[in-house]
């Protein structure tokens, strides 16, 4: 129904009965535009957990290649006999300070950190700090081991392979993960094979030696 443009309400004829101004049809009000929402993270097709990186934190599914973790392909993915030894490296810390990557006063080197040893078992051991990762509890919590503040909450993962060996993948950490003496960080989400005595460096001072102990059953 036509309305008075002066605000006197509906007009039963072509003019307002109050002021005599010609009535007009009310303009259609456009629906408010929906605010943009970020796209939902896709779920893992194997277990349904929301995706946070290349590998599913719960089952190891590889979103890039579309393949499940090797543990689902055979019985040999236990990775028995392997351990990860967490330690602190003063030379690594000093190098970061010299390069201006750390403030030695704000982040002092720990004076009472002790070596920490973890037996690797299952199919994935997540390394980080804070006790939990997107897929559950951390396998190696560096808050408890070395108290390294430069390590991401979900920093890297050790992945068991079907032949009993292990690999490492950076989980998109802020400060990266390096292997042995290499100064170039590992590409995020790329699975890299490990050999016994390989050393992973991350954070301000953390070094993790991955070791195969002959005769040990994982």
TORVEXRO-223251 format. One record per residue: residue in three letters; x, y, z of N, C-alpha, C, CB in turn. Coordinates in steps of 0.1 Angstrom, whole numbers, plus 5000, padded with zeros to 4 digits. Each point is the difference from the previous one (the first is absolute). Glycine has a CB too. Layout:
// TORVEXRO-223251
ALAXYZXYZXYZXYZ...
//
This chain:
// TORVEXRO-223251
UNK500849885000499250125000500950125000498149885012UNK501450234981500850135000500150065014499350044976UNK501850025026500250075013500350154998500949785010UNK498850295001500350154999501550025002497750055009UNK502950024982501550035001500350085012500249984976UNK498850095030500350085012499949925013499250204988UNK500549675011500049925011498649985007502350075003UNK496649964990498749995006499449864998499750254996UNK501049664999499549864999499449974987499750015024UNK499649884975499449954988498950104995500449765007UNK499550264980499050094993499149914992501650205000UNK497149805003499149914992499850054986498949945021UNK501450194976499950054986501450044996497650075004UNK502450014985501250054995500650125007499349914978UNK500050145032500550115008499849975015499550164981UNK501449905027499849985015498850075005502549985002UNK496749955006498850065006500350105011498849804995UNK502550215009500350105011500650134994500449805015UNK500650184976500750124995499750024985501749975017UNK497749944976499750024986501149984991498450155007UNK502849814998501149974991499849874993501650135015UNK498949874972499849874992500749885007499850144979UNK499449765022500649885006500849924990498049985015UNK503049954991500949924991500149865005501350204995UNK499049714996500249865004501349995009498849914979UNK501250015031501249995008501149934993498649995020UNK502650064981501249944994500349865006500950234994UNK499549684997500449875006501350015007498849884981UNK501250065031501250005008500849884997498850135018UNK502549904978500949894997500449935013500850124980UNK499349755019500449925012501550035003498349824994UNK502050195018501450045004501049894995499250125020UNK501949924975501049914995500649925011500550154981UNK499649725017500649915010501550035001498349834996UNK502250185017501450035002500849884995499550155020UNK501649884974500949894995500549915011500650154981UNK499349735018500649905010501149924993497849995012UNK503249984996501149934994499649864996501650135014UNK498949824975499649864996500349905011500550074976UNK498649835025500249905010501249914997497550015005UNK503249955005501149904997499449874997501550125016UNK499049814973499549874996500349895011500250074976UNK498949845026500349895009500849894993497950055012UNK502849884996500849884995499049904995502050055016UNK498249904972499149894995500249875007500050114978UNK501149875029500249875007499450005014502149984988UNK498050135020499650005014499050125003502149885006UNK497850224985499150115003500550125007498349835000UNK503050165005500650115007500250124991501149845016UNK498650284989500250124991501550024996498050115012UNK502349934976501350014995500750125006499349884979UNK502050105025500850115005501350024992499049975022UNK501449934970501250014992500049894989501250095020UNK499949874975500149904990499549865005501950134989UNK498649845023499749875006498950015011502349924995UNK496849995005498949995010500749985014498249924983UNK501450165027500649985013499549885007500350245001UNK498649704995499549885007500449874993498150145007UNK501949854980500349884993501150004990497749955004UNK502950174994501150014991499750004985501249885017UNK497550144979499650014986500750114994497849905005UNK502850084983500750104992499050074991502249875001UNK497450265002499150074992500550044986499050095021UNK502349924978500650044987500049894990501550155012UNK498949724992500049894991498749925000502449995003UNK496850035008498749935001500249865004499150144983UNK501949835025500349865004500049995015501449964979UNK498249935027500049985014501449985005497749905000UNK502550115013501449985006500449854997499650185018UNK501749804981500549864997499549905010501950104989UNK497749945023499649905010498849924996500950155017UNK498349914973498849934996500349904988498650205008UNK502749804988500349924988500749875004500250214987UNK500149775026500749885003500250005015501149984978UNK499449905028500249995014501350055005498549814999UNK502450244992501350035005500350145004500749834985UNK498350255017500250145003500150035015498850054980UNK501749865028500250025014501250095003498949785004UNK502150214988501250095003500749955012498950194989UNK501149695015500649955012501550025001498149845002UNK502450195010501550015001500550144999500149774992UNK499150335005500450144998499750085012499749984976UNK501250125027499850095011500350144995500549825018UNK499050284989500350144997500550065013498250024983UNK503050045016500750055012500050164999501549795002UNK497850275007499950154999501150065009497549994996UNK503250114999501150065007500050154996501449785001UNK499450305006500250144997501450024994498550075019UNK501650034972501250024993500450155002499549814983UNK501650215024500450145003500550074987500649935024UNK500149994968500550064987498950054991502049855002UNK496950074998498850044992499450135005499649754995UNK500350255018499550125007500850134997499149855018UNK502350134983500950114998499950054985501549915018UNK498450004973499950034986498750084997501349794994UNK497650185013498850074998500150145006498749795000UNK502050225011500250145006500850084992499849905022UNK501350054972501050074992499350054987501949875009UNK497150054986499350044988498950095002500749794991UNK499150255022498950095003498649945001501450174990UNK498649705010498749935001499449985014500749884979UNK500250145031499649995014500650115008499849754997UNK499550295013500450105010500549925012498450194991UNK502949805012500549925010499550045014502049964986UNK497650175016499550045013498549965001501650195000UNK497749824989498549965001499949855000499450214988UNK501549725005499949854999501449945004498250014982UNK502049985031501349945004500149854998500150185017UNK501149774981500249864998499749935013501850044983UNK497549845017499749935013501249955006497849944991UNK502350085022501249965008499849865006500550235004UNK498249724997499849885007499349894991499950135022UNK500149894965499349914991500749865000499250194986UNK500049715014500649865000499649934987500049995025UNK500849914971499749924988498849925003502449994994UNK496850004995498749935002499949894988498950205011UNK500849684993499949894990498649954999502449945006UNK497250044981498749954997500149884991499050235003UNK500349665001500049884991498950034990500849845018UNK499550144969499150034989499149874998501650174989UNK497149855011499149894998498750064993500949875020UNK498350044975498850044993500450044986498950085021UNK500350014973500250044986500550144999498349834993UNK501450265017500450144999500350055014498650034980UNK502550045021500450075013500150154997501249795009UNK497950294996500050144997500850075010497749994991UNK503250115004500950075008499450155001502049854993UNK498050205019499550145001500150045015498549974981UNK500750125023500050055014498550035004502450094998UNK497449915014498650035005499249885003500150204987UNK500449685011499349885004499149944990500250095022UNK499249994969499049954991500350054986498349995018UNK501249934972500150044986498649984994502549934998UNK497350124990498649984994499449865001500650194985UNK500349715014499549875000500049935013500749994977UNK499750085034500149935013501250045008498749814991UNK501850115018501150035008501349994992498849915020UNK502250174984501350004994500849885004500050254999UNK500749694991500949895004501350055007499049874980UNK501550255015501250065006499650145003501649854988UNK498250185025499650145004501250075005497749925007UNK502850184985501250075003499950095011500649984977UNK498250065028499850075012500649925012497950124990UNK501849765010500549915011501449964998497749925002UNK502850084986501449954997501050115001499149834985UNK500850285007501050105000499450145002501349864985UNK497450155015499450135003500350104989500149965024UNK500050004963500450084989498850094996501849834992UNK498350305009498850094997499950024985500250115022UNK500949864970500050024985499449894992502050155004UNK497549745003499549894993498550024999501849855009UNK497650114980498550024998499349895008500450104977UNK498349935025499249915008499949864993498750195009UNK501249814978500149874992501150034990497549935003UNK503750035000501150054992500449904989500850115020UNK499349764984500449904990499549865005502150134994UNK498049784997499549865003501049904995497650084999UNK502649825010500849884996498949904995502050055016UNK498349894972499049914994500649874997498950194989UNK500449705017500449874998499749954985499749955025UNK501249974970499949954986499849855001501450184990UNK498049774999499749855000501249915001498150064986UNK503149995010501249925001500650015014500450034976UNK499050045034500550015013500950125002499949765001UNK500450324989500850125001499150115004501749924984UNK498950205018499250125003500450124991499949925024UNK499250174975500250124992499550125008499749874978UNK500750255018499650125006499250094991502049985016UNK497150104989499350104991499850125009498949834986UNK501550295009499750125007498550034998502350094997UNK497049965014498650024999499650144998499749815015UNK501150264978499750154998500550085011498149944986UNK502950035021500550075012500450144996500849795010UNK499350305000500350144998501550014997498250075015UNK502749864992501450024999500749894993499950125021UNK499449784974500549904992500849885007500250184983UNK500149725009500749885005501249984991497949905010UNK503350074995501149974991500549865004500650244998UNK500149704992500549865002501550014999497949904990UNK502750045021501549995001500650144998500049774991UNK501050255001500750134999499450094989502049895008UNK496850074986499450094990499450125006499649804986UNK500750325008499450125005498750044994502350075004UNK497349864985498750024994498949925006501250054978UNK497850015027498949925007499349904990499750195016UNK499849704990499349914992498750064995500949815013UNK498750164975498850054994498849955008501050014977UNK498150085026498849965008499249894994499950235009UNK499849674998499149894995500849904992498250165000UNK503149854998500749904992500649905009500550184983UNK499349695014500449895008501549974996497649915002UNK503350095008501449984997500549885008500450244996UNK500249664997500549885007501150035010499449874979UNK500650055032501050025010500949885001498450155013UNK502849874991501049895003500350015015500950004976UNK499649895029500550015014501050105002499549765003UNK500450325008500950115004499850134992501649835006UNK497350174986499650134994499650105011499349884979UNK501050245019499850115011499050104994502349965011UNK496650064996499050104996500250125009498349834992UNK501850295002500150125008498850094998502549994997UNK497050075014498850084999500150105012498649824988UNK500650295011499950095011501350075002498349865010UNK501950185003501150085004501349925003498450175009UNK501349714997501249915004499749854999500750195015UNK498249774980499649865001500749924988497850075011UNK502849824993500549914990499549865004502150144996UNK497349794995499549865002500749904991497750105006UNK503049815001500749894993499149884999502250095008UNK497649874979499149884998501049884998498150144989UNK501749765019500949895001499349865000501650155013UNK499049764979499549865000500949925009499150034976UNK500349915034500749925010499849854997499850185017UNK501349764978499949864996499649915012501850044983UNK497349875015499549915010498950055009502349925000UNK497350214998498950065008498749974992501550185010UNK497549784997498749984994499250125003500149745002UNK499350334988499250125002498749965006501150114981
//
